[in-house]
Amino acid sequence: MSFTRFAVRRLAEMIATLFCASFVVFGAMYLAPGSPASFLLSGRSASPEALAAINAQYHLNDPFVVRYLRWLGDMAHGDFGRSITYRTDVSRLLADRLPTTLLLVAMALVVVVVVGLLLGRLAAVRGGATDSAILVTTTFAVGTPSFVAAVLLQGLFAVKLGWFPSGGAGDGLVDELWHLTLPAIALALYLIGLLARVTRSAMLEALDSEHVTVARSRGVPERQVIRRHVFRNSLGTVLTTGGLIVSTLLVCTILVESAFSIGGIGQLLELSTTTKDFPTVQAISLIIVALFMIVNLIVDLLMPLIDPRITLGSRRSAA
């Protein structure tokens, strides 16, 4: 199978999966108790005419399938609906808050990749006391939830030492990066431990492989053996965790943004869920699902390029 054909097939599968996910996202909110109309009324009694006007404005009386198809068509044209809570277009809310969340996730991802790969490589190559120390450290990292890490970092580095801001997103790029440093570390801590352990295991497996033994017997310098034969061959295994890492970052950002009072889509999703703001919750949920699928698609396309042993279209390449 050619790479182009493989990419087109994976893209078609992603679109089909996204379509199914959109149905679940749209329908899930309607399974919860309560309704947008009850929130809009805020517990006040309303005349049948007023209630009918609210239902007509938000199409709450239309059949489920009709509402879903209308919503799907609007989403395809970039119309995410109107927020029930904020009384404004959801697209405007997303435009104001999504860049902050994406920057936070990007910063956390950089920290995860750099620190996780470095720790995993050191543990596998040096072994001994270094390996044991890294295993203890990563065990602590994996066992610390993002929200707990956020509270600890905020209390120590923001409140007690005063090195970083305790909340908010800042104004301007430099100030925003400064404000998001602690949240990014809190968001990345668990995944650093996970990636370090995956990298360590993959490199230890590669170190025991036959081609590494042959390379050493031919007098290839150890540094080149580690770089060309061990680390490179372990990247395939490491890359398969990319989708898990990004999805975890997107989910955990809800807790971290709440702890640091960051006005991103994570905090917006939490507030919108509480107030039954259907259009906002559905739009954010679908965006998170779409980002997760895009990352998985990128991983699937990169796998055959990184590891030539993987056959296009095989089970391993689609993992």
N, C-alpha and C positions, 0 to 999 in steps of 0.2 A: 504494500500500500504506500503511495506517495505521501510526502509530508503535507502537501496541499489538500489532498483528499481526506487525510486524517484530520487536519485542522477544521475543514468544513463539516465533517461528521461530528466532531466534538462540539462545534459551535451550534449545530442543529440540536444536538442532545441537550445542550445548556438552555437553549430557548424553550424547548419542550418542558424541561424540568422547571424553568422559571414560570412558565404558564401554569403548571400544576401548583407550584408554590403560591402563585398569586391567588388562586382559588382558595387555598387554605388560609392565607393571610386575610383575605376579605371576609371569609366566613367565620373565622375564629372569634372576632370581636362580637358577633351576634349571638354567640353561645354564652357569653357572660351575662349575669343578671343586670337589670336596669336598661335604660335606653338613653340616647342623646336628648330626647325630649324632656325626660325627667331632670336631667342636669340643667338644661336651658331654663326650666321653670324654677329651679332652685328650691323645690319643696312648696312653691306657691300653687294654689289652685288656679286653674285656667278654664275659660269657657271652651265649649266644644269648637267654636269658631277659631279661637287662638291656637288650640292644639292642632286643628286641621291645617292652619296656616304653617305651623312649624313642620308638620309632617310633609306638607307639600313642598316647602322650601328645600328640605333635605331629602326628599323622595323616600321617606321612611315607610310609606304605605305601598310602594311598588313591590311586585314580586321579587324574591331574592335573585333569581336569574337575571331579571331586567336590571336590577341595581348593579349586579356584578358586571354585566356586559357594558353598561354605561360607564362604570368606574374604570374598567379595563380600557375602553376606548379613549376616555379622557386622559388616563395615564400615558397611553401611547402617544398622545399629542402634547405631553408635558403639563397637563392640567391635573394637579394633585387634589383639587377640591378646595373647600373653604373650611378653615379651622372653626370648630364649634366653640372652643374655649377662647381663642384670641380674636375671633371675628375678622380674620384676614386670610388671604390666600396661603395655603400650605407651602406653595413654592417660595413665597417670600420668607416664611419662617425657615425653610431649609436653606435658602441662599444666605441668610444671616448666621445660621448656626452650624451648617455642615462643614465649612472650611476649618472651623476651630476643632471639630472632632477629627477630621482627616489629618490635620497637623499633629494632634495629640497621638493618633494611631501611628502616623509615620515616624514620629520621634521615638515612640515606644518600640516600634519594629526595628529601627536602627540599633537601639540599645540591646534588644533581644539578639539580633543577628551577630553584632560585634562581640558582645560579652559572652553569649552562649557558645558561639563557635570557638572563641579563644579558650574558654574554660574547658570545653570538651576536648579540644586538641591537646592542651597541656596535660589533662588527666590521662589521656591515652598514650601520649608519647613519653612523658616523664615517669609515670607510675609512682609506686612507693608512697612516701609521705604526701607528695603533691596530689596524687590521685585520691588518697584518703581525705585530705583536707577539702578538696573540691567536692567529693561525694557528700561530705557532711554539710558543706555550704549549700549545695544544690538541694539536698533533702530539706533543709530549712526553708529554702526559697519555694520549693514545690508545695510545702505544707502551709504556706502563708497566703491566705486569700487576699485578693487585690484590695478589698475594702479595709482589711486589717492593716495591710502595708501602707495604705493611704493615711490612716489615722496615726500610725507610728511615725511615719516620715513627717507628717504635718506637725505633730507634737514636738519632735526633736529638732528638725531643721528650720521650721517656720516659726513656731511659738517660742521654744526655749533658746535656740541659737540665733534666730532671726536672719538666717542666711538667704532664705527664699520667701516669697509671698505665701500667705496662708490660704489664699483663694482668689478666684477671679481668673479671667483670661488675658488681661492686659490690653494695652493699646499700642498698635504698631507691631511690626514683625519681631524686632529685638525684644521688646517688653513682653510680647506674647510667648516667645521662646523661653524667656526667664520664668514666667508664670507657670508654664506647662512642664518645666523640668521635673519637679517632684511628682506631679501626676503621671508623667511618662515612666518614671522609675517604678512607681507603685504599680502601674499597669503592666510593666515588663517583668517584674520580679519572678512571678510564678513561671513564666514562659522561658526565662533565662535558665532556670533549673531544668526545665523539660528539654530544651534544645541542647544544653550541655550534656545531659545524660544520653540523648539520642546520638549526638556527635561522638561521644566517647565510645558507645557500644559499636557504632558503625566503623570507627577507625580501628578498634581492637579486632573486629572481625576481618578487616582488610589487612591488618598487620600479620595475621595468621595465614593469609592466602599464599598460594604457591608462587604467583608471579612476583610477590614481594621478596620471597626467599631467593628466587632466581636473580632478581635485581641486586640483592645484597651479595650473592655469590660472585657476581660479575664485577664487584668493586664499585658499584654506583654509590656516590656519597649519600650518607644517611639523610641529609637535608633534602636532596632530590627525591629519594625514595618516599619520604613522608609527603612531600608536596605533590609529586606526579602520580605516585602509585597508591598511596594510602588516603590522603585527604581528598583527592579528586574522585576516587572511586567510592568514597563514602558520601559524596554530595547528593547522590541520587536518593539515598535513604533519608538524608537530612531534608531534602527538598520536599519529600512527600508529606512532611509535617507542616509545610507552608500554609495549607488551607486551614489546618487546625489552629495554627498560631494566629492567623488573621481573624478567624471567626471568634476565637477567644478574646482577642483585643476588642473587637466590635461589641461583644456582649458585656465584657467587664467594664468598658468605658462608661456604662450607665452608672455603676456604683462609684467609680472614681470621680466622674464629673459631679455627682451629687455630694461627695465628701469635700471636694475643693470648690464647690459652687461655680463650676465652669458652665457657661451657657452654650453647650453643644447639643447635638441631637440626642445624646444619651440622656441627659437631664430632661430634655423636651419629651422624650419617649416616656419617661417615668411619670411626669406630670400629666401627660395626655392620656396615659392608661388609667390613672386615678380618676380623671374627670370624664372618662368615656368619650374622648375626642376621636371618634372613628376615623375621619379622613387623615388626621395627623399620624395616628398609630399605624394605620395601614400603609401610608406612604413611607414612613421610616422603616417599618418592618420589611417592606419589599425592597427598599434600597439596601438594607443590610444583607438580605438574601442574595440580591444581585451581585453585590461586592464579593460575597463569599464564593459564588459560582464563577465569577470572573477570575478570581485568584486560583481556583482549582483548574480552570481552563488554561491559564498561563503555566501552571505547574505541569499539566499534562503535555503541553507543547514543548516545554523545556526539557522534560525528562529524556526523550530520545536524543536530544542534542548534547546533553551532558554525559549520558551513558550510552555509547553506540551499541552496547550489548542488548539493549531493550528494543524489541520489535514493535513497530508502529501497529497500533490496534490490538496489541496483546493485553492480557489481563494486568500484567505488571505496569504497563505504560498508562493504563487507565485507572490505576489504584489511587 
